[in-house]
Amino acid sequence: MNLYASFLKKQIRNYLFGSAVAVLAVGSLLLFCSLEITPVEYLRLILAICAAFVIMTLVDISVFMSHMMD
């Protein structure tokens, strides 16, 4: 594997890790520790956080790839 391909894989992995930390860890910590809500609302928040993680990951990777193709 050449050096550039290795660099791209590491960068994408770092983007995914950053998205996971930003959305899942920080968002979940702030929401679930500060709210007193029912279990159904917790499930809805978990679904919203997971959707935000997927959207953020897709946008991060697409922007990164568009920058790398220029």
Number of C-alpha atoms within 10 A of each C-alpha: 5 6 7 9 10 10 11 14 11 12 14 16 13 12 17 19 12 14 20 18 14 14 19 16 12 11 14 16 11 10 14 13 8 9 9 10 9 8 9 9 11 15 11 11 15 16 12 12 18 15 13 16 19 16 12 18 20 14 12 17 16 12 12 15 13 10 9 9 7 5
